[in-house]
Amino acid sequence: MAEEFIRIQRLSKAELANDDASFPGVHLSLKGFGTVVTDPVYPALATWASRTSPFEVAIQGLTVFQDPRVGLVHISSTPGLAAALKELRSIGAGLPTTESDGIPVDEWIFHLSVVYGERLDPGRWVAFSTWFRALEIRSVATTVSE
């Protein structure tokens, strides 16, 4: 899965080579933590990891969020992945609260953020979004157990 993410991100970097975009490392978004992650977050995440059963992560396709502007690999919602998110939210204490916590689990869009385009000109973002969604992505799945 990481290889497919890297391939899509490499193509996106080439497409946006002359634009002001940023490219995060590989991560599955389950919760927003804000811009600063503090020490209390780590014990809470360790508790979550110890309570969470293995779950499947499978690529569904490519899409974008318009606000904020993010190109992403859409991950299929599976029962195990939804249960992992519910468990993360049940821990609560020690985790910062962000607006993402208000999105119900059954409406959460599991994803791998490929590119952050908030600094792109609106017209350039529209053009990139069209290009990005037209890319072919391989169907890949993996089981997360740690």
Helices and strands as residue ranges (DSSP letters): H 2-15, E 28-29, H 41-51, E 55-65, E 70-75, H 79-91, G 99-102, G 105-107, E 111-116, H 122-134, E 141-144
